[in-house]
Amino acid sequence: MVVAIPIMDGVLAHLMNEPWRVAGFVFWGFVATFAFIAVTTLLFWPFGAQRACTAGYGAGSRNNALLLAALPASVDPDYFLF
């Protein structure tokens, strides 16, 4: 929650003003998340299915949240919307 609430700041205003643009960011966010999961799972597959699936699941959304949390405030606002 400590990371999620600040990341979502301003999203509702963007959603009301530009719904299709926000929908595009949501779509590509899902694509990126599933790509992270798939690539990581495939990379860890030689270590066993259970480890590969665990690593893939852990790599999915966590990387996006950490990226957004680490970005400085001077970054283009579209990065935070993504």
Backbone torsions as a table, in degrees:
resi	resn	phi	psi	omega
1	MET	NA	-33.1	-178.3
2	VAL	-62.5	-34.3	179.5
3	VAL	-88.4	-36.9	-172.1
4	ALA	-68.8	-41.5	-176.6
5	ILE	-64.7	-49.2	178.1
6	PRO	-64.7	-32.2	179.6
7	ILE	-65.2	-35.1	-176.6
8	MET	-83.9	-1.1	-179.1
9	ASP	-61.0	124.3	177.5
10	GLY	88.6	-4.8	-177.7
11	VAL	-67.1	-39.6	-179.6
12	LEU	-61.9	-41.5	178.4
13	ALA	-62.4	-42.9	177.1
14	HIS	-64.5	-40.3	-179.7
15	LEU	-62.1	-40.2	-179.4
16	MET	-71.8	-35.1	-177.0
17	ASN	-84.4	-36.9	-176.4
18	GLU	-137.9	72.9	-174.3
19	PRO	-63.4	-37.1	-177.9
20	TRP	-72.2	-34.5	177.2
21	ARG	-66.1	-43.3	177.9
22	VAL	-63.9	-40.6	178.1
23	ALA	-60.6	-38.2	176.9
24	GLY	-63.8	-42.9	177.6
25	PHE	-64.0	-39.7	178.1
26	VAL	-63.4	-44.8	178.9
27	PHE	-57.9	-51.4	-178.1
28	TRP	-69.0	-27.1	173.5
29	GLY	-64.6	-41.7	176.5
30	PHE	-65.7	-41.2	178.3
31	VAL	-60.2	-45.9	-179.8
32	ALA	-63.8	-41.3	179.8
33	THR	-62.0	-47.8	-179.9
34	PHE	-68.5	-30.3	175.5
35	ALA	-67.0	-43.0	176.3
36	PHE	-58.7	-44.3	-179.6
37	ILE	-62.6	-47.4	-176.7
38	ALA	-65.2	-46.5	-177.8
39	VAL	-64.7	-45.2	-179.6
40	THR	-65.1	-41.2	178.0
41	THR	-60.9	-43.9	179.1
42	LEU	-65.5	-38.2	179.8
43	LEU	-66.9	-34.3	-178.2
44	PHE	-93.1	-1.6	-177.1
45	TRP	-56.8	-36.2	178.2
46	PRO	-61.0	-17.6	-179.8
47	PHE	-92.0	5.1	178.7
48	GLY	112.6	150.3	-175.5
49	ALA	-64.0	-41.9	-177.9
50	GLN	-64.3	-45.6	178.4
51	ARG	-65.6	-39.9	-179.0
52	ALA	-63.9	-44.8	-179.9
53	CYS	-68.0	-37.0	177.5
54	THR	-65.2	-45.1	178.9
55	ALA	-65.4	-41.2	178.7
56	GLY	-62.7	-44.0	178.4
57	TYR	-63.8	-41.5	179.6
58	GLY	-68.0	-29.1	-177.8
59	ALA	-84.0	-16.4	-173.8
60	GLY	-57.3	-83.0	-174.6
61	SER	-86.6	-24.4	-175.3
62	ARG	-59.4	-39.6	-179.5
63	ASN	-63.2	-39.4	179.1
64	ASN	-64.4	-44.5	-179.3
65	ALA	-65.5	-41.3	178.5
66	LEU	-65.8	-38.1	177.4
67	LEU	-61.4	-47.8	-179.4
68	LEU	-65.7	-37.1	180.0
69	ALA	-68.8	-28.2	-176.0
70	ALA	-90.4	-11.3	-178.1
71	LEU	-71.0	142.2	177.2
72	PRO	-74.5	162.8	-178.0
73	ALA	-68.3	-18.7	-177.7
74	SER	-80.9	-1.0	-179.6
75	VAL	-72.4	151.7	177.1
76	ASP	-52.2	131.5	-177.5
77	PRO	-57.2	-23.5	178.2
78	ASP	-62.8	-28.9	176.7
79	TYR	-62.5	-40.5	180.0
80	PHE	-71.1	-30.2	177.4
81	LEU	-68.8	-35.2	178.3
82	PHE	-66.7	NA	NA
